[in-house]
Amino acid sequence: MREVPMFDGLSFMVDERITVAAGRDGDLLVRTDPAEYDDLLRRGGEPAHMGNDRPMGRRWLTVPHDQLQSHGELAYWVKVGIDSRNASR
């Protein structure tokens, strides 16, 4: 694992792939398994956007900082990002 500054925050790479990125505003960008995307939206994730409101697709979600107030919730979303490495591309 390594940390890399990007996306106006700090990204965490596992096996050279971004798993999550912490934004300066406290939100978390999370790599997802597209097959789990709808369930993760119901869990509190939001569609991720890049730049001028360009959607990033079903492989990425943003989790608002108010959804990350407990260690358990943060751990859940980090695990989602790590587990997405095993999803088909």
PDB file with one MODEL, atoms N, CA, C and O in Angstrom:
MODEL        1
ATOM      1  N   MET A   1       0.843  -1.172   0.000  1.00  0.00           N
ATOM      2  CA  MET A   1       0.000   0.000   0.000  1.00  0.00           C
ATOM      3  C   MET A   1       0.891   1.238   0.000  1.00  0.00           C
ATOM      4  O   MET A   1       1.961   1.261   0.608  1.00  0.00           O
ATOM      5  N   ARG A   2       0.415   2.266  -0.700  1.00  0.00           N
ATOM      6  CA  ARG A   2       1.129   3.539  -0.643  1.00  0.00           C
ATOM      7  C   ARG A   2       0.140   4.688  -0.818  1.00  0.00           C
ATOM      8  O   ARG A   2      -0.945   4.525  -1.377  1.00  0.00           O
ATOM      9  N   GLU A   3       0.548   5.846  -0.326  1.00  0.00           N
ATOM     10  CA  GLU A   3      -0.257   7.062  -0.427  1.00  0.00           C
ATOM     11  C   GLU A   3       0.275   7.901  -1.583  1.00  0.00           C
ATOM     12  O   GLU A   3       1.486   8.026  -1.765  1.00  0.00           O
ATOM     13  N   VAL A   4      -0.645   8.478  -2.364  1.00  0.00           N
ATOM     14  CA  VAL A   4      -0.260   9.309  -3.497  1.00  0.00           C
ATOM     15  C   VAL A   4      -1.153  10.548  -3.526  1.00  0.00           C
ATOM     16  O   VAL A   4      -2.377  10.417  -3.535  1.00  0.00           O
ATOM     17  N   PRO A   5      -0.567  11.751  -3.540  1.00  0.00           N
ATOM     18  CA  PRO A   5      -1.401  12.944  -3.662  1.00  0.00           C
ATOM     19  C   PRO A   5      -2.051  13.001  -5.046  1.00  0.00           C
ATOM     20  O   PRO A   5      -1.352  13.004  -6.060  1.00  0.00           O
ATOM     21  N   MET A   6      -3.368  13.045  -5.091  1.00  0.00           N
ATOM     22  CA  MET A   6      -4.115  13.225  -6.344  1.00  0.00           C
ATOM     23  C   MET A   6      -5.570  13.481  -6.029  1.00  0.00           C
ATOM     24  O   MET A   6      -5.998  13.327  -4.885  1.00  0.00           O
ATOM     25  N   PHE A   7      -6.337  13.872  -7.037  1.00  0.00           N
ATOM     26  CA  PHE A   7      -7.758  14.185  -6.879  1.00  0.00           C
ATOM     27  C   PHE A   7      -7.973  15.233  -5.790  1.00  0.00           C
ATOM     28  O   PHE A   7      -8.948  15.160  -5.043  1.00  0.00           O
ATOM     29  N   ASP A   8      -7.074  16.200  -5.699  1.00  0.00           N
ATOM     30  CA  ASP A   8      -7.170  17.269  -4.716  1.00  0.00           C
ATOM     31  C   ASP A   8      -7.244  16.711  -3.296  1.00  0.00           C
ATOM     32  O   ASP A   8      -7.937  17.262  -2.442  1.00  0.00           O
ATOM     33  N   GLY A   9      -6.533  15.627  -3.054  1.00  0.00           N
ATOM     34  CA  GLY A   9      -6.507  15.013  -1.747  1.00  0.00           C
ATOM     35  C   GLY A   9      -5.412  13.966  -1.687  1.00  0.00           C
ATOM     36  O   GLY A   9      -4.351  14.136  -2.289  1.00  0.00           O
ATOM     37  N   LEU A  10      -5.661  12.895  -0.972  1.00  0.00           N
ATOM     38  CA  LEU A  10      -4.685  11.838  -0.794  1.00  0.00           C
ATOM     39  C   LEU A  10      -5.316  10.503  -1.184  1.00  0.00           C
ATOM     40  O   LEU A  10      -6.316  10.081  -0.603  1.00  0.00           O
ATOM     41  N   SER A  11      -4.720   9.852  -2.170  1.00  0.00           N
ATOM     42  CA  SER A  11      -5.219   8.553  -2.641  1.00  0.00           C
ATOM     43  C   SER A  11      -4.415   7.438  -2.002  1.00  0.00           C
ATOM     44  O   SER A  11      -3.227   7.588  -1.715  1.00  0.00           O
ATOM     45  N   PHE A  12      -5.078   6.328  -1.786  1.00  0.00           N
ATOM     46  CA  PHE A  12      -4.434   5.161  -1.207  1.00  0.00           C
ATOM     47  C   PHE A  12      -4.454   4.044  -2.241  1.00  0.00           C
ATOM     48  O   PHE A  12      -5.510   3.592  -2.683  1.00  0.00           O
ATOM     49  N   MET A  13      -3.257   3.616  -2.610  1.00  0.00           N
ATOM     50  CA  MET A  13      -3.069   2.616  -3.659  1.00  0.00           C
ATOM     51  C   MET A  13      -2.766   1.262  -3.011  1.00  0.00           C
ATOM     52  O   MET A  13      -1.985   1.176  -2.063  1.00  0.00           O
ATOM     53  N   VAL A  14      -3.390   0.220  -3.533  1.00  0.00           N
ATOM     54  CA  VAL A  14      -3.091  -1.155  -3.143  1.00  0.00           C
ATOM     55  C   VAL A  14      -2.828  -1.908  -4.431  1.00  0.00           C
ATOM     56  O   VAL A  14      -3.653  -1.880  -5.344  1.00  0.00           O
ATOM     57  N   ASP A  15      -1.702  -2.573  -4.518  1.00  0.00           N
ATOM     58  CA  ASP A  15      -1.306  -3.267  -5.741  1.00  0.00           C
ATOM     59  C   ASP A  15      -1.344  -2.318  -6.944  1.00  0.00           C
ATOM     60  O   ASP A  15      -1.762  -2.698  -8.038  1.00  0.00           O
ATOM     61  N   GLU A  16      -0.897  -1.075  -6.720  1.00  0.00           N
ATOM     62  CA  GLU A  16      -0.804  -0.046  -7.761  1.00  0.00           C
ATOM     63  C   GLU A  16      -2.147   0.391  -8.338  1.00  0.00           C
ATOM     64  O   GLU A  16      -2.200   0.940  -9.439  1.00  0.00           O
ATOM     65  N   ARG A  17      -3.224   0.153  -7.609  1.00  0.00           N
ATOM     66  CA  ARG A  17      -4.550   0.621  -8.026  1.00  0.00           C
ATOM     67  C   ARG A  17      -5.148   1.453  -6.909  1.00  0.00           C
ATOM     68  O   ARG A  17      -5.044   1.100  -5.734  1.00  0.00           O
ATOM     69  N   ILE A  18      -5.780   2.569  -7.282  1.00  0.00           N
ATOM     70  CA  ILE A  18      -6.432   3.405  -6.275  1.00  0.00           C
ATOM     71  C   ILE A  18      -7.597   2.617  -5.686  1.00  0.00           C
ATOM     72  O   ILE A  18      -8.415   2.052  -6.411  1.00  0.00           O
ATOM     73  N   THR A  19      -7.656   2.592  -4.368  1.00  0.00           N
ATOM     74  CA  THR A  19      -8.794   1.955  -3.702  1.00  0.00           C
ATOM     75  C   THR A  19      -9.737   3.021  -3.146  1.00  0.00           C
ATOM     76  O   THR A  19     -10.952   2.936  -3.326  1.00  0.00           O
ATOM     77  N   VAL A  20      -9.175   4.023  -2.471  1.00  0.00           N
ATOM     78  CA  VAL A  20      -9.945   5.155  -1.972  1.00  0.00           C
ATOM     79  C   VAL A  20      -9.087   6.410  -2.064  1.00  0.00           C
ATOM     80  O   VAL A  20      -7.860   6.338  -2.135  1.00  0.00           O
ATOM     81  N   ALA A  21      -9.755   7.558  -2.061  1.00  0.00           N
ATOM     82  CA  ALA A  21      -9.057   8.838  -2.040  1.00  0.00           C
ATOM     83  C   ALA A  21      -9.784   9.764  -1.081  1.00  0.00           C
ATOM     84  O   ALA A  21     -10.986   9.994  -1.216  1.00  0.00           O
ATOM     85  N   ALA A  22      -9.058  10.289  -0.122  1.00  0.00           N
ATOM     86  CA  ALA A  22      -9.623  11.213   0.852  1.00  0.00           C
ATOM     87  C   ALA A  22      -9.528  12.629   0.305  1.00  0.00           C
ATOM     88  O   ALA A  22      -8.442  13.109  -0.021  1.00  0.00           O
ATOM     89  N   GLY A  23     -10.669  13.290   0.209  1.00  0.00           N
ATOM     90  CA  GLY A  23     -10.701  14.657  -0.290  1.00  0.00           C
ATOM     91  C   GLY A  23     -10.461  15.665   0.817  1.00  0.00           C
ATOM     92  O   GLY A  23     -10.638  15.351   1.994  1.00  0.00           O
ATOM     93  N   ARG A  24     -10.067  16.848   0.459  1.00  0.00           N
ATOM     94  CA  ARG A  24      -9.824  17.912   1.444  1.00  0.00           C
ATOM     95  C   ARG A  24     -11.092  18.285   2.201  1.00  0.00           C
ATOM     96  O   ARG A  24     -11.032  18.776   3.328  1.00  0.00           O
ATOM     97  N   ASP A  25     -12.235  18.047   1.575  1.00  0.00           N
ATOM     98  CA  ASP A  25     -13.511  18.380   2.209  1.00  0.00           C
ATOM     99  C   ASP A  25     -14.007  17.281   3.146  1.00  0.00           C
ATOM    100  O   ASP A  25     -15.058  17.427   3.771  1.00  0.00           O
ATOM    101  N   GLY A  26     -13.256  16.180   3.246  1.00  0.00           N
ATOM    102  CA  GLY A  26     -13.640  15.086   4.130  1.00  0.00           C
ATOM    103  C   GLY A  26     -14.413  13.977   3.445  1.00  0.00           C
ATOM    104  O   GLY A  26     -14.658  12.932   4.047  1.00  0.00           O
ATOM    105  N   ASP A  27     -14.805  14.187   2.186  1.00  0.00           N
ATOM    106  CA  ASP A  27     -15.486  13.131   1.433  1.00  0.00           C
ATOM    107  C   ASP A  27     -14.478  12.072   1.019  1.00  0.00           C
ATOM    108  O   ASP A  27     -13.275  12.333   0.976  1.00  0.00           O
ATOM    109  N   LEU A  28     -14.965  10.884   0.716  1.00  0.00           N
ATOM    110  CA  LEU A  28     -14.115   9.777   0.321  1.00  0.00           C
ATOM    111  C   LEU A  28     -14.547   9.266  -1.051  1.00  0.00           C
ATOM    112  O   LEU A  28     -15.704   8.897  -1.251  1.00  0.00           O
ATOM    113  N   LEU A  29     -13.615   9.248  -1.980  1.00  0.00           N
ATOM    114  CA  LEU A  29     -13.840   8.652  -3.296  1.00  0.00           C
ATOM    115  C   LEU A  29     -13.491   7.182  -3.173  1.00  0.00           C
ATOM    116  O   LEU A  29     -12.401   6.842  -2.715  1.00  0.00           O
ATOM    117  N   VAL A  30     -14.405   6.299  -3.578  1.00  0.00           N
ATOM    118  CA  VAL A  30     -14.233   4.863  -3.367  1.00  0.00           C
ATOM    119  C   VAL A  30     -14.372   4.117  -4.686  1.00  0.00           C
ATOM    120  O   VAL A  30     -15.356   4.290  -5.405  1.00  0.00           O
ATOM    121  N   ARG A  31     -13.372   3.281  -5.004  1.00  0.00           N
ATOM    122  CA  ARG A  31     -13.487   2.376  -6.160  1.00  0.00           C
ATOM    123  C   ARG A  31     -14.490   1.293  -5.790  1.00  0.00           C
ATOM    124  O   ARG A  31     -14.472   0.783  -4.670  1.00  0.00           O
ATOM    125  N   THR A  32     -15.361   0.940  -6.724  1.00  0.00           N
ATOM    126  CA  THR A  32     -16.401  -0.050  -6.427  1.00  0.00           C
ATOM    127  C   THR A  32     -16.417  -1.167  -7.461  1.00  0.00           C
ATOM    128  O   THR A  32     -15.858  -1.047  -8.551  1.00  0.00           O
ATOM    129  N   ASP A  33     -17.060  -2.230  -7.091  1.00  0.00           N
ATOM    130  CA  ASP A  33     -17.419  -3.290  -8.019  1.00  0.00           C
ATOM    131  C   ASP A  33     -18.727  -2.830  -8.663  1.00  0.00           C
ATOM    132  O   ASP A  33     -19.716  -2.646  -7.954  1.00  0.00           O
ATOM    133  N   PRO A  34     -18.762  -2.640  -9.973  1.00  0.00           N
ATOM    134  CA  PRO A  34     -19.990  -2.155 -10.613  1.00  0.00           C
ATOM    135  C   PRO A  34     -21.226  -3.001 -10.296  1.00  0.00           C
ATOM    136  O   PRO A  34     -22.344  -2.484 -10.293  1.00  0.00           O
ATOM    137  N   ALA A  35     -21.035  -4.285 -10.031  1.00  0.00           N
ATOM    138  CA  ALA A  35     -22.162  -5.162  -9.707  1.00  0.00           C
ATOM    139  C   ALA A  35     -22.794  -4.790  -8.358  1.00  0.00           C
ATOM    140  O   ALA A  35     -23.954  -5.120  -8.112  1.00  0.00           O
ATOM    141  N   GLU A  36     -22.047  -4.112  -7.492  1.00  0.00           N
ATOM    142  CA  GLU A  36     -22.549  -3.732  -6.168  1.00  0.00           C
ATOM    143  C   GLU A  36     -22.956  -2.258  -6.098  1.00  0.00           C
ATOM    144  O   GLU A  36     -23.383  -1.782  -5.046  1.00  0.00           O
ATOM    145  N   TYR A  37     -22.826  -1.550  -7.193  1.00  0.00           N
ATOM    146  CA  TYR A  37     -23.012  -0.097  -7.230  1.00  0.00           C
ATOM    147  C   TYR A  37     -24.365   0.339  -6.652  1.00  0.00           C
ATOM    148  O   TYR A  37     -24.406   1.219  -5.792  1.00  0.00           O
ATOM    149  N   ASP A  38     -25.451  -0.249  -7.102  1.00  0.00           N
ATOM    150  CA  ASP A  38     -26.780   0.176  -6.635  1.00  0.00           C
ATOM    151  C   ASP A  38     -26.952  -0.059  -5.139  1.00  0.00           C
ATOM    152  O   ASP A  38     -27.526   0.779  -4.444  1.00  0.00           O
ATOM    153  N   ASP A  39     -26.458  -1.193  -4.635  1.00  0.00           N
ATOM    154  CA  ASP A  39     -26.530  -1.464  -3.194  1.00  0.00           C
ATOM    155  C   ASP A  39     -25.711  -0.439  -2.411  1.00  0.00           C
ATOM    156  O   ASP A  39     -26.114  -0.005  -1.332  1.00  0.00           O
ATOM    157  N   LEU A  40     -24.558  -0.056  -2.962  1.00  0.00           N
ATOM    158  CA  LEU A  40     -23.705   0.920  -2.284  1.00  0.00           C
ATOM    159  C   LEU A  40     -24.317   2.318  -2.294  1.00  0.00           C
ATOM    160  O   LEU A  40     -24.101   3.099  -1.367  1.00  0.00           O
ATOM    161  N   LEU A  41     -25.076   2.633  -3.337  1.00  0.00           N
ATOM    162  CA  LEU A  41     -25.817   3.897  -3.340  1.00  0.00           C
ATOM    163  C   LEU A  41     -26.838   3.907  -2.204  1.00  0.00           C
ATOM    164  O   LEU A  41     -26.993   4.913  -1.512  1.00  0.00           O
ATOM    165  N   ARG A  42     -27.531   2.790  -2.015  1.00  0.00           N
ATOM    166  CA  ARG A  42     -28.516   2.700  -0.934  1.00  0.00           C
ATOM    167  C   ARG A  42     -27.845   2.784   0.439  1.00  0.00           C
ATOM    168  O   ARG A  42     -28.470   3.206   1.412  1.00  0.00           O
ATOM    169  N   ARG A  43     -26.584   2.384   0.516  1.00  0.00           N
ATOM    170  CA  ARG A  43     -25.828   2.424   1.778  1.00  0.00           C
ATOM    171  C   ARG A  43     -25.399   3.860   2.130  1.00  0.00           C
ATOM    172  O   ARG A  43     -25.025   4.124   3.273  1.00  0.00           O
ATOM    173  N   GLY A  44     -25.447   4.775   1.175  1.00  0.00           N
ATOM    174  CA  GLY A  44     -25.085   6.159   1.465  1.00  0.00           C
ATOM    175  C   GLY A  44     -24.080   6.766   0.511  1.00  0.00           C
ATOM    176  O   GLY A  44     -23.790   7.960   0.593  1.00  0.00           O
ATOM    177  N   GLY A  45     -23.540   5.954  -0.402  1.00  0.00           N
ATOM    178  CA  GLY A  45     -22.643   6.500  -1.407  1.00  0.00           C
ATOM    179  C   GLY A  45     -23.417   7.338  -2.412  1.00  0.00           C
ATOM    180  O   GLY A  45     -24.635   7.213  -2.538  1.00  0.00           O
ATOM    181  N   GLU A  46     -22.701   8.187  -3.119  1.00  0.00           N
ATOM    182  CA  GLU A  46     -23.305   9.032  -4.154  1.00  0.00           C
ATOM    183  C   GLU A  46     -22.504   8.873  -5.436  1.00  0.00           C
ATOM    184  O   GLU A  46     -21.308   8.588  -5.378  1.00  0.00           O
ATOM    185  N   PRO A  47     -23.137   9.051  -6.595  1.00  0.00           N
ATOM    186  CA  PRO A  47     -22.380   8.964  -7.845  1.00  0.00           C
ATOM    187  C   PRO A  47     -21.202   9.954  -7.814  1.00  0.00           C
ATOM    188  O   PRO A  47     -21.363  11.116  -7.439  1.00  0.00           O
ATOM    189  N   ALA A  48     -20.045   9.482  -8.204  1.00  0.00           N
ATOM    190  CA  ALA A  48     -18.848  10.330  -8.215  1.00  0.00           C
ATOM    191  C   ALA A  48     -18.797  11.137  -9.508  1.00  0.00           C
ATOM    192  O   ALA A  48     -19.165  10.651 -10.577  1.00  0.00           O
ATOM    193  N   HIS A  49     -18.331  12.378  -9.385  1.00  0.00           N
ATOM    194  CA  HIS A  49     -18.182  13.255 -10.540  1.00  0.00           C
ATOM    195  C   HIS A  49     -16.775  13.826 -10.568  1.00  0.00           C
ATOM    196  O   HIS A  49     -16.116  13.963  -9.537  1.00  0.00           O
ATOM    197  N   MET A  50     -16.340  14.151 -11.758  1.00  0.00           N
ATOM    198  CA  MET A  50     -14.994  14.669 -11.962  1.00  0.00           C
ATOM    199  C   MET A  50     -15.086  16.007 -12.681  1.00  0.00           C
ATOM    200  O   MET A  50     -15.852  16.157 -13.632  1.00  0.00           O
ATOM    201  N   GLY A  51     -14.317  16.960 -12.231  1.00  0.00           N
ATOM    202  CA  GLY A  51     -14.269  18.242 -12.930  1.00  0.00           C
ATOM    203  C   GLY A  51     -15.623  18.907 -13.050  1.00  0.00           C
ATOM    204  O   GLY A  51     -16.302  19.137 -12.050  1.00  0.00           O
ATOM    205  N   ASN A  52     -16.011  19.214 -14.269  1.00  0.00           N
ATOM    206  CA  ASN A  52     -17.263  19.938 -14.521  1.00  0.00           C
ATOM    207  C   ASN A  52     -18.469  19.011 -14.496  1.00  0.00           C
ATOM    208  O   ASN A  52     -19.232  18.935 -15.459  1.00  0.00           O
ATOM    209  N   ASP A  53     -18.625  18.316 -13.395  1.00  0.00           N
ATOM    210  CA  ASP A  53     -19.779  17.446 -13.194  1.00  0.00           C
ATOM    211  C   ASP A  53     -19.831  16.284 -14.181  1.00  0.00           C
ATOM    212  O   ASP A  53     -20.912  15.818 -14.540  1.00  0.00           O
ATOM    213  N   ARG A  54     -18.656  15.812 -14.622  1.00  0.00           N
ATOM    214  CA  ARG A  54     -18.587  14.636 -15.493  1.00  0.00           C
ATOM    215  C   ARG A  54     -18.714  13.378 -14.637  1.00  0.00           C
ATOM    216  O   ARG A  54     -17.902  13.175 -13.734  1.00  0.00           O
ATOM    217  N   PRO A  55     -19.700  12.534 -14.892  1.00  0.00           N
ATOM    218  CA  PRO A  55     -19.847  11.294 -14.121  1.00  0.00           C
ATOM    219  C   PRO A  55     -18.636  10.380 -14.315  1.00  0.00           C
ATOM    220  O   PRO A  55     -18.086  10.281 -15.412  1.00  0.00           O
ATOM    221  N   MET A  56     -18.236   9.723 -13.242  1.00  0.00           N
ATOM    222  CA  MET A  56     -17.096   8.809 -13.297  1.00  0.00           C
ATOM    223  C   MET A  56     -17.526   7.367 -13.568  1.00  0.00           C
ATOM    224  O   MET A  56     -16.670   6.495 -13.719  1.00  0.00           O
ATOM    225  N   GLY A  57     -18.815   7.098 -13.634  1.00  0.00           N
ATOM    226  CA  GLY A  57     -19.300   5.761 -13.951  1.00  0.00           C
ATOM    227  C   GLY A  57     -19.521   4.904 -12.723  1.00  0.00           C
ATOM    228  O   GLY A  57     -19.336   5.350 -11.591  1.00  0.00           O
ATOM    229  N   ARG A  58     -19.918   3.673 -12.964  1.00  0.00           N
ATOM    230  CA  ARG A  58     -20.308   2.745 -11.899  1.00  0.00           C
ATOM    231  C   ARG A  58     -19.124   2.170 -11.133  1.00  0.00           C
ATOM    232  O   ARG A  58     -19.322   1.407 -10.187  1.00  0.00           O
ATOM    233  N   ARG A  59     -17.929   2.507 -11.507  1.00  0.00           N
ATOM    234  CA  ARG A  59     -16.755   1.986 -10.807  1.00  0.00           C
ATOM    235  C   ARG A  59     -16.340   2.893  -9.632  1.00  0.00           C
ATOM    236  O   ARG A  59     -15.461   2.527  -8.852  1.00  0.00           O
ATOM    237  N   TRP A  60     -16.973   4.078  -9.506  1.00  0.00           N
ATOM    238  CA  TRP A  60     -16.590   5.030  -8.462  1.00  0.00           C
ATOM    239  C   TRP A  60     -17.797   5.625  -7.756  1.00  0.00           C
ATOM    240  O   TRP A  60     -18.815   5.913  -8.386  1.00  0.00           O
ATOM    241  N   LEU A  61     -17.680   5.807  -6.450  1.00  0.00           N
ATOM    242  CA  LEU A  61     -18.679   6.493  -5.636  1.00  0.00           C
ATOM    243  C   LEU A  61     -17.988   7.525  -4.753  1.00  0.00           C
ATOM    244  O   LEU A  61     -16.809   7.390  -4.424  1.00  0.00           O
ATOM    245  N   THR A  62     -18.726   8.539  -4.383  1.00  0.00           N
ATOM    246  CA  THR A  62     -18.278   9.470  -3.353  1.00  0.00           C
ATOM    247  C   THR A  62     -19.098   9.203  -2.104  1.00  0.00           C
ATOM    248  O   THR A  62     -20.322   9.089  -2.160  1.00  0.00           O
ATOM    249  N   VAL A  63     -18.409   9.105  -0.982  1.00  0.00           N
ATOM    250  CA  VAL A  63     -19.098   8.953   0.299  1.00  0.00           C
ATOM    251  C   VAL A  63     -18.930  10.272   1.045  1.00  0.00           C
ATOM    252  O   VAL A  63     -17.810  10.644   1.397  1.00  0.00           O
ATOM    253  N   PRO A  64     -20.039  10.986   1.292  1.00  0.00           N
ATOM    254  CA  PRO A  64     -19.954  12.274   1.990  1.00  0.00           C
ATOM    255  C   PRO A  64     -19.379  12.114   3.394  1.00  0.00           C
ATOM    256  O   PRO A  64     -19.590  11.099   4.058  1.00  0.00           O
ATOM    257  N   HIS A  65     -18.654  13.129   3.824  1.00  0.00           N
ATOM    258  CA  HIS A  65     -17.991  13.047   5.124  1.00  0.00           C
ATOM    259  C   HIS A  65     -18.958  12.785   6.275  1.00  0.00           C
ATOM    260  O   HIS A  65     -18.565  12.172   7.268  1.00  0.00           O
ATOM    261  N   ASP A  66     -20.196  13.225   6.174  1.00  0.00           N
ATOM    262  CA  ASP A  66     -21.136  12.979   7.268  1.00  0.00           C
ATOM    263  C   ASP A  66     -21.537  11.509   7.374  1.00  0.00           C
ATOM    264  O   ASP A  66     -22.109  11.098   8.384  1.00  0.00           O
ATOM    265  N   GLN A  67     -21.244  10.713   6.341  1.00  0.00           N
ATOM    266  CA  GLN A  67     -21.491   9.269   6.386  1.00  0.00           C
ATOM    267  C   GLN A  67     -20.299   8.512   6.988  1.00  0.00           C
ATOM    268  O   GLN A  67     -20.358   7.296   7.169  1.00  0.00           O
ATOM    269  N   LEU A  68     -19.229   9.237   7.293  1.00  0.00           N
ATOM    270  CA  LEU A  68     -17.981   8.609   7.745  1.00  0.00           C
ATOM    271  C   LEU A  68     -17.635   8.989   9.174  1.00  0.00           C
ATOM    272  O   LEU A  68     -16.458   9.057   9.529  1.00  0.00           O
ATOM    273  N   GLN A  69     -18.623   9.232   9.983  1.00  0.00           N
ATOM    274  CA  GLN A  69     -18.377   9.732  11.335  1.00  0.00           C
ATOM    275  C   GLN A  69     -17.934   8.665  12.322  1.00  0.00           C
ATOM    276  O   GLN A  69     -17.438   8.991  13.400  1.00  0.00           O
ATOM    277  N   SER A  70     -18.105   7.398  11.974  1.00  0.00           N
ATOM    278  CA  SER A  70     -17.649   6.339  12.888  1.00  0.00           C
ATOM    279  C   SER A  70     -16.514   5.550  12.234  1.00  0.00           C
ATOM    280  O   SER A  70     -16.405   5.481  11.009  1.00  0.00           O
ATOM    281  N   HIS A  71     -15.683   4.963  13.075  1.00  0.00           N
ATOM    282  CA  HIS A  71     -14.593   4.123  12.565  1.00  0.00           C
ATOM    283  C   HIS A  71     -15.149   2.951  11.771  1.00  0.00           C
ATOM    284  O   HIS A  71     -14.557   2.527  10.779  1.00  0.00           O
ATOM    285  N   GLY A  72     -16.292   2.428  12.212  1.00  0.00           N
ATOM    286  CA  GLY A  72     -16.907   1.299  11.527  1.00  0.00           C
ATOM    287  C   GLY A  72     -17.332   1.644  10.109  1.00  0.00           C
ATOM    288  O   GLY A  72     -17.120   0.855   9.189  1.00  0.00           O
ATOM    289  N   GLU A  73     -17.929   2.814   9.925  1.00  0.00           N
ATOM    290  CA  GLU A  73     -18.348   3.228   8.574  1.00  0.00           C
ATOM    291  C   GLU A  73     -17.142   3.478   7.684  1.00  0.00           C
ATOM    292  O   GLU A  73     -17.133   3.063   6.525  1.00  0.00           O
ATOM    293  N   LEU A  74     -16.126   4.148   8.208  1.00  0.00           N
ATOM    294  CA  LEU A  74     -14.914   4.382   7.423  1.00  0.00           C
ATOM    295  C   LEU A  74     -14.287   3.047   7.025  1.00  0.00           C
ATOM    296  O   LEU A  74     -13.897   2.866   5.871  1.00  0.00           O
ATOM    297  N   ALA A  75     -14.189   2.122   7.963  1.00  0.00           N
ATOM    298  CA  ALA A  75     -13.612   0.807   7.670  1.00  0.00           C
ATOM    299  C   ALA A  75     -14.430   0.075   6.605  1.00  0.00           C
ATOM    300  O   ALA A  75     -13.865  -0.582   5.731  1.00  0.00           O
ATOM    301  N   TYR A  76     -15.749   0.187   6.677  1.00  0.00           N
ATOM    302  CA  TYR A  76     -16.604  -0.461   5.679  1.00  0.00           C
ATOM    303  C   TYR A  76     -16.261   0.037   4.273  1.00  0.00           C
ATOM    304  O   TYR A  76     -16.061  -0.766   3.362  1.00  0.00           O
ATOM    305  N   TRP A  77     -16.193   1.364   4.096  1.00  0.00           N
ATOM    306  CA  TRP A  77     -15.963   1.919   2.765  1.00  0.00           C
ATOM    307  C   TRP A  77     -14.546   1.661   2.273  1.00  0.00           C
ATOM    308  O   TRP A  77     -14.336   1.465   1.076  1.00  0.00           O
ATOM    309  N   VAL A  78     -13.572   1.659   3.175  1.00  0.00           N
ATOM    310  CA  VAL A  78     -12.207   1.308   2.757  1.00  0.00           C
ATOM    311  C   VAL A  78     -12.175  -0.140   2.282  1.00  0.00           C
ATOM    312  O   VAL A  78     -11.511  -0.454   1.294  1.00  0.00           O
ATOM    313  N   LYS A  79     -12.884  -1.019   2.972  1.00  0.00           N
ATOM    314  CA  LYS A  79     -12.944  -2.423   2.552  1.00  0.00           C
ATOM    315  C   LYS A  79     -13.611  -2.558   1.186  1.00  0.00           C
ATOM    316  O   LYS A  79     -13.189  -3.380   0.372  1.00  0.00           O
ATOM    317  N   VAL A  80     -14.647  -1.762   0.927  1.00  0.00           N
ATOM    318  CA  VAL A  80     -15.284  -1.773  -0.396  1.00  0.00           C
ATOM    319  C   VAL A  80     -14.235  -1.452  -1.466  1.00  0.00           C
ATOM    320  O   VAL A  80     -14.160  -2.132  -2.489  1.00  0.00           O
ATOM    321  N   GLY A  81     -13.438  -0.429  -1.228  1.00  0.00           N
ATOM    322  CA  GLY A  81     -12.401  -0.044  -2.176  1.00  0.00           C
ATOM    323  C   GLY A  81     -11.366  -1.133  -2.381  1.00  0.00           C
ATOM    324  O   GLY A  81     -10.974  -1.416  -3.514  1.00  0.00           O
ATOM    325  N   ILE A  82     -10.921  -1.745  -1.296  1.00  0.00           N
ATOM    326  CA  ILE A  82      -9.920  -2.812  -1.386  1.00  0.00           C
ATOM    327  C   ILE A  82     -10.504  -4.024  -2.093  1.00  0.00           C
ATOM    328  O   ILE A  82      -9.852  -4.608  -2.959  1.00  0.00           O
ATOM    329  N   ASP A  83     -11.720  -4.407  -1.736  1.00  0.00           N
ATOM    330  CA  ASP A  83     -12.351  -5.586  -2.343  1.00  0.00           C
ATOM    331  C   ASP A  83     -12.634  -5.385  -3.827  1.00  0.00           C
ATOM    332  O   ASP A  83     -12.722  -6.362  -4.571  1.00  0.00           O
ATOM    333  N   SER A  84     -12.778  -4.148  -4.267  1.00  0.00           N
ATOM    334  CA  SER A  84     -13.090  -3.895  -5.679  1.00  0.00           C
ATOM    335  C   SER A  84     -11.937  -4.302  -6.589  1.00  0.00           C
ATOM    336  O   SER A  84     -12.138  -4.460  -7.794  1.00  0.00           O
ATOM    337  N   ARG A  85     -10.737  -4.476  -6.044  1.00  0.00           N
ATOM    338  CA  ARG A  85      -9.597  -4.910  -6.846  1.00  0.00           C
ATOM    339  C   ARG A  85      -9.845  -6.279  -7.478  1.00  0.00           C
ATOM    340  O   ARG A  85      -9.274  -6.611  -8.517  1.00  0.00           O
ATOM    341  N   ASN A  86     -10.702  -7.061  -6.834  1.00  0.00           N
ATOM    342  CA  ASN A  86     -10.984  -8.420  -7.308  1.00  0.00           C
ATOM    343  C   ASN A  86     -12.147  -8.479  -8.286  1.00  0.00           C
ATOM    344  O   ASN A  86     -12.428  -9.534  -8.854  1.00  0.00           O
ATOM    345  N   ALA A  87     -12.825  -7.353  -8.486  1.00  0.00           N
ATOM    346  CA  ALA A  87     -13.976  -7.318  -9.401  1.00  0.00           C
ATOM    347  C   ALA A  87     -13.487  -7.342 -10.845  1.00  0.00           C
ATOM    348  O   ALA A  87     -12.398  -6.860 -11.155  1.00  0.00           O
ATOM    349  N   SER A  88     -14.288  -7.896 -11.697  1.00  0.00           N
ATOM    350  CA  SER A  88     -13.902  -7.895 -13.111  1.00  0.00           C
ATOM    351  C   SER A  88     -13.899  -6.475 -13.632  1.00  0.00           C
ATOM    352  O   SER A  88     -14.704  -5.642 -13.217  1.00  0.00           O
ATOM    353  N   ARG A  89     -12.997  -6.216 -14.531  1.00  0.00           N
ATOM    354  CA  ARG A  89     -12.828  -4.844 -15.029  1.00  0.00           C
ATOM    355  C   ARG A  89     -13.844  -4.506 -16.055  1.00  0.00           C
ATOM    356  O   ARG A  89     -13.846  -3.392 -16.579  1.00  0.00           O
TER     357      ARG A  89
ENDMDL
END
